[in-house]
């Protein structure tokens, strides 16, 4: 029965640290839809028909994506399960503007992490160091969680291995950031565990991204940051904040902007500089500077 397969799949992934509350609800609804059609295995036609009933393009994409993941899991055990094409309902390309944290809010977030309940050794140190490192370097959350001891290189450099787009890069650290990280690493080496990930969960292994996001939401509430926002703050917005503040420090002369953009795109691991240009929209200060430079150029002068 599909319901039994789904419960086993959900339980297995939850033991790996995935919350899957919404996914589980969606897949149970799919099972009822499929069984009403007499299916005992996943059928592409059924998956597409169920996804197509969703009310929005994003909801259709999410529905089909969840079934595809389930189908791949079950197909490995029983090839009678069909794996639907994953590109029938592409994700909408709308990219929401990030929340840009003021410097004082970043300080409050890191401080609030130091007040987390110490449910396992170094929990407070893990989250204060993790959040401070992301805020100071613009690392992706996954990149920070994938760090291992050997990635701390000489001369205050971090090695980021084969990241989102399969490329490695070197990240220079400010001396103050390197000092805090090294102090944490000294404490981390005192744990008698075999896993060499820098940041560990209560189970002494790499922290799942879902757990970090959950804990971050608790930290933000504890810090009293952006309490009135309709959309919750995200840990990924620390990366956006780093990029935006970096661009705000750049002179608006065209040659300076070009050099700065290329350096920032490389530092952040962007494969296309278009992803870096997107940050220009993030704050009124950036847009004002750009508008002033454009007006000067149109008037035949030089950008300020």
C-alpha positions as CSV (number, residue, x, y, z in Angstrom):
1,X,0.0,0.0,0.0
2,X,1.2,3.5,-0.8
3,X,0.4,4.8,2.6
4,X,2.7,2.3,4.2
5,X,5.6,3.2,1.8
6,X,5.0,6.9,2.5
7,X,5.1,6.5,6.3
8,X,8.3,4.5,6.1
9,X,9.9,7.1,3.8
10,X,8.9,10.0,6.1
11,X,10.1,8.2,9.2
12,X,13.5,7.3,7.6
13,X,14.1,10.9,6.5
14,X,13.0,12.3,9.9
15,X,15.6,10.1,11.6
16,X,18.2,11.9,9.4
17,X,17.1,15.3,10.8
18,X,14.5,16.4,8.2
19,X,11.3,17.8,9.7
20,X,9.0,17.0,6.6
21,X,5.8,18.1,8.3
22,X,4.4,19.7,5.2
23,X,5.9,17.1,2.9
24,X,4.3,14.3,4.9
25,X,0.9,15.9,4.8
26,X,1.2,16.4,1.0
27,X,2.3,12.8,0.4
28,X,-0.5,11.4,2.5
29,X,-2.9,13.5,0.4
30,X,-1.3,12.1,-2.8
31,X,-1.7,8.5,-1.5
32,X,-5.4,9.0,-1.0
33,X,-5.7,10.5,-4.5
34,X,-3.7,7.6,-6.0
35,X,-5.6,4.9,-4.2
36,X,-8.9,6.4,-5.3
37,X,-7.7,5.8,-8.8
38,X,-6.9,2.2,-8.0
39,X,-3.0,2.6,-8.0
40,X,-0.9,0.4,-5.8
41,X,2.4,1.9,-7.2
42,X,3.4,5.5,-8.2
43,X,2.2,6.3,-11.7
44,X,3.4,9.3,-13.6
45,X,0.0,10.1,-14.9
46,X,-1.5,10.1,-11.4
47,X,1.3,12.2,-10.0
48,X,0.9,14.8,-12.7
49,X,-2.9,14.9,-12.4
50,X,-2.6,15.4,-8.6
51,X,0.0,18.1,-8.9
52,X,-2.0,19.9,-11.6
53,X,-4.9,20.3,-9.2
54,X,-2.8,22.6,-6.9
55,X,-3.9,26.3,-7.0
56,X,-0.6,28.0,-8.0
57,X,2.5,27.3,-10.1
58,X,4.6,27.1,-7.0
59,X,2.3,24.7,-5.3
60,X,2.2,22.5,-8.4
61,X,6.0,22.5,-8.5
62,X,6.2,21.5,-4.8
63,X,3.6,18.7,-5.1
64,X,5.4,17.1,-8.1
65,X,8.8,17.6,-6.5
66,X,7.8,15.8,-3.3
67,X,6.3,12.8,-5.3
68,X,9.4,12.6,-7.5
69,X,11.7,12.3,-4.4
70,X,9.4,9.6,-3.0
71,X,9.3,7.8,-6.3
72,X,13.1,7.7,-6.6
73,X,13.3,6.2,-3.2
74,X,10.7,3.5,-3.9
75,X,11.9,2.8,-7.4
76,X,15.3,1.7,-6.0
77,X,13.4,-1.1,-4.2
78,X,10.7,-1.8,-6.7
79,X,11.0,-0.7,-10.4
80,X,7.2,-0.9,-10.8
81,X,7.1,2.5,-9.2
82,X,7.4,5.1,-12.0
83,X,9.5,8.2,-11.5
84,X,7.8,11.3,-13.0
85,X,9.8,13.9,-14.9
86,X,10.8,16.6,-12.5
87,X,10.6,19.5,-14.9
88,X,6.9,19.4,-15.8
89,X,6.0,22.2,-13.3
90,X,9.1,24.4,-13.1
91,X,9.5,26.5,-10.0
92,X,8.5,30.2,-10.5
93,X,11.5,32.5,-11.0
94,X,10.4,35.1,-8.5
95,X,13.2,35.9,-6.1
96,X,12.0,37.7,-2.9
97,X,14.0,40.6,-1.7
98,X,16.0,39.6,1.4
99,X,15.9,41.1,4.8
100,X,19.0,43.1,5.4
101,X,20.0,43.0,9.1
102,X,21.3,46.3,10.6
103,X,24.6,45.7,12.3
104,X,23.1,46.0,15.8
105,X,20.6,43.2,15.0
106,X,23.5,40.9,13.9
107,X,25.1,41.5,17.3
108,X,21.8,40.7,19.1
109,X,21.4,37.5,17.1
110,X,24.9,36.2,17.9
111,X,24.4,37.3,21.6
112,X,21.1,35.5,21.8
113,X,22.7,32.3,20.5
114,X,24.9,32.3,23.5
115,X,21.8,32.1,25.7
116,X,20.4,28.9,24.1
117,X,19.6,26.1,26.4
118,X,22.7,23.9,26.7
119,X,21.1,20.7,25.6
120,X,24.4,19.3,24.5
121,X,28.1,20.3,24.9
122,X,29.1,23.3,22.9
123,X,25.6,24.0,21.6
124,X,25.9,27.7,22.5
125,X,29.4,27.9,21.0
126,X,28.3,26.0,17.9
127,X,25.6,28.5,17.0
128,X,27.4,31.7,18.1
129,X,30.4,30.7,16.0
130,X,28.3,29.4,13.0
131,X,26.1,32.6,12.8
132,X,29.1,34.9,13.3
133,X,31.0,33.1,10.6
134,X,28.2,33.3,8.1
135,X,27.6,37.0,8.9
136,X,31.3,37.8,8.6
137,X,32.0,35.8,5.4
138,X,28.7,35.5,3.5
139,X,29.0,31.7,3.4
140,X,26.0,29.6,2.3
141,X,24.6,27.7,5.3
142,X,25.4,24.4,3.6
143,X,29.0,25.5,3.1
144,X,29.4,26.4,6.8
145,X,27.9,23.1,7.8
146,X,30.1,21.1,5.5
147,X,33.3,22.6,7.0
148,X,35.8,20.1,8.4
149,X,38.9,20.6,10.5
150,X,41.3,20.5,7.5
151,X,39.4,23.3,5.8
152,X,41.0,25.8,8.2
153,X,44.1,26.6,6.2
154,X,47.2,28.6,7.2
155,X,47.3,32.4,6.9
156,X,43.7,32.8,8.0
157,X,42.1,31.1,5.0
158,X,39.1,28.8,4.8
159,X,38.9,26.2,2.0
160,X,35.3,25.8,0.7
161,X,35.2,22.4,-1.1
162,X,33.0,21.6,-4.1
163,X,30.1,23.8,-3.2
164,X,26.7,24.5,-4.7
165,X,28.1,24.6,-8.3
166,X,30.8,22.0,-7.8
167,X,33.7,24.4,-7.5
168,X,36.1,24.9,-4.6
169,X,37.4,28.3,-3.5
170,X,39.5,30.0,-0.8
171,X,38.0,32.5,1.6
172,X,40.3,34.9,3.4
173,X,39.2,35.6,7.0
174,X,39.6,38.9,8.9
175,X,42.0,38.4,11.8
176,X,39.2,38.9,14.4
177,X,37.0,36.2,12.7
178,X,40.0,33.8,12.5
179,X,40.6,34.3,16.2
180,X,37.1,33.5,17.2
181,X,37.0,30.5,14.9
182,X,40.3,29.1,16.2
183,X,39.1,29.5,19.8
184,X,36.0,27.5,19.0
185,X,38.1,24.9,17.2
186,X,40.2,24.4,20.3
187,X,37.1,23.7,22.3
188,X,35.7,21.5,19.5
189,X,38.8,19.3,19.5
190,X,38.2,18.5,23.1
191,X,35.1,16.4,22.2
192,X,35.8,12.7,21.9
193,X,34.0,12.1,18.6
194,X,35.1,10.6,15.3
195,X,33.2,13.0,13.0
196,X,35.5,15.8,11.9
197,X,32.8,18.3,10.9
198,X,33.5,21.7,12.5
199,X,29.9,22.2,13.7
200,X,28.2,19.2,15.3
201,X,24.6,18.3,16.3
202,X,23.4,16.7,19.5
203,X,24.1,13.4,17.8
204,X,27.8,14.3,17.2
205,X,27.5,14.5,13.5
206,X,26.9,17.2,10.8
207,X,24.0,19.4,11.7
208,X,21.0,19.1,9.3
209,X,20.1,22.3,7.6
210,X,16.5,21.9,8.8
211,X,17.7,21.9,12.4
212,X,19.8,25.0,11.9
213,X,16.9,26.8,10.3
214,X,14.6,25.8,13.2
215,X,17.1,26.9,15.8
216,X,17.8,30.1,14.0
217,X,14.1,31.0,14.2
218,X,14.2,30.4,17.9
219,X,17.3,32.6,18.2
220,X,15.7,35.4,16.3
221,X,12.7,35.4,18.6
222,X,15.0,35.3,21.6
223,X,16.9,38.3,20.2
224,X,13.6,40.2,19.5
225,X,14.7,40.9,15.9
226,X,12.2,42.0,13.2
227,X,9.3,40.9,15.3
228,X,6.8,42.8,13.2
229,X,7.8,41.3,9.8
230,X,5.1,39.4,7.9
231,X,7.8,37.0,6.5
232,X,10.1,35.3,9.0
233,X,13.8,36.2,9.0
234,X,16.0,33.6,7.4
235,X,19.6,32.6,8.2
236,X,20.4,32.9,4.5
237,X,19.6,36.6,4.8
238,X,22.9,36.9,6.7
239,X,24.6,36.1,3.4
240,X,22.6,38.7,1.6
241,X,23.4,41.2,4.3
242,X,27.2,40.5,3.9
243,X,27.0,41.1,0.1
244,X,24.9,44.2,0.4
245,X,27.1,45.8,3.1
246,X,30.1,45.0,1.0
247,X,28.6,46.8,-2.1
248,X,27.6,49.8,0.0
249,X,31.3,50.3,0.8
250,X,32.3,50.4,-2.8
251,X,32.9,53.6,-4.7
252,X,30.5,54.3,-7.6
253,X,33.2,54.9,-10.2
254,X,32.6,52.4,-12.9
255,X,36.1,50.9,-12.8
256,X,35.9,50.5,-9.0
257,X,32.5,48.9,-9.2
258,X,33.7,46.5,-11.9
259,X,36.6,45.3,-9.8
260,X,34.5,45.1,-6.7
261,X,31.8,43.1,-8.3
262,X,34.2,40.6,-9.8
263,X,36.0,40.2,-6.4
264,X,32.7,39.8,-4.5
265,X,31.3,37.3,-7.0
266,X,34.4,35.2,-6.7
267,X,34.4,35.4,-2.9
268,X,30.8,34.3,-2.7
269,X,31.1,31.5,-5.2
270,X,28.7,32.9,-7.8
271,X,29.0,31.2,-11.2
272,X,27.3,34.2,-12.9
273,X,27.9,37.8,-12.0
274,X,24.2,38.4,-12.6
275,X,23.6,36.8,-9.2
276,X,25.9,39.5,-7.7
277,X,24.2,42.4,-9.6
278,X,20.9,41.3,-7.9
279,X,22.1,42.7,-4.6
280,X,22.0,46.2,-6.0
281,X,18.3,46.1,-5.4
282,X,18.5,45.2,-1.8
283,X,18.8,48.6,-0.1
284,X,17.7,52.2,-0.9
285,X,21.3,53.4,-0.2
286,X,22.6,51.3,-3.1
287,X,19.9,52.3,-5.5
288,X,20.4,56.0,-4.6
289,X,24.2,55.8,-5.3
290,X,23.5,54.1,-8.6
291,X,20.9,56.7,-9.6
292,X,23.3,59.6,-8.8
293,X,26.1,58.0,-10.8
294,X,23.7,57.4,-13.8
295,X,22.5,61.0,-13.7
296,X,26.1,62.3,-13.7
297,X,27.0,60.0,-16.7
298,X,23.9,61.1,-18.6
299,X,24.8,64.8,-18.0
300,X,28.2,64.2,-19.6
301,X,30.2,64.3,-16.4
302,X,31.9,61.6,-14.4
303,X,30.3,59.4,-11.8
304,X,31.0,60.6,-8.3
